[in-house]
Amino acid sequence: MPQTYFQEFTRDDGTKITVEYIATGGSPAHFAGRYEDSTPAEAPEIEIVKAWRKCGDEDDVTLTDAEIQKFGDWIAEHHEGDDGSDDYFD
């Protein structure tokens, strides 16, 4: 089963929600000495699994298509996976 991640957002009406999502694929940019040897970053594919209110009742909410697009785009741009890169010096 793929790992899920969580991100908090505020809807346009001010409601605070938590989004559970799966991020697959994607890769960081690789810069080499020559331009031809460099590769651009690729954003991960995002699947929003579920969303719920943060106000204590934690009822599931249905996201609009626009919210799915907006939140998914934000997550794809800001997602930091668990690739172990921050453990390099441990």
C-alpha angles and dihedrals in degrees: 000000000000120000117258127215133200132223131177121225138174116228121223089260091056097256112144114223139175119225123205113205146168121226119197131178124355128126138211121252116269117211117197131178092265125050091229090059095051124094128203123238117265120212117231121249108254127210116184107215102181144341132204140176120268095212096097101267091081093201114167114256129206113234121217119237088253091053092048089052094044096046093040092052091049092049093048090054097045105030115124111195129209097256094139093243091129089057093062096109098038 
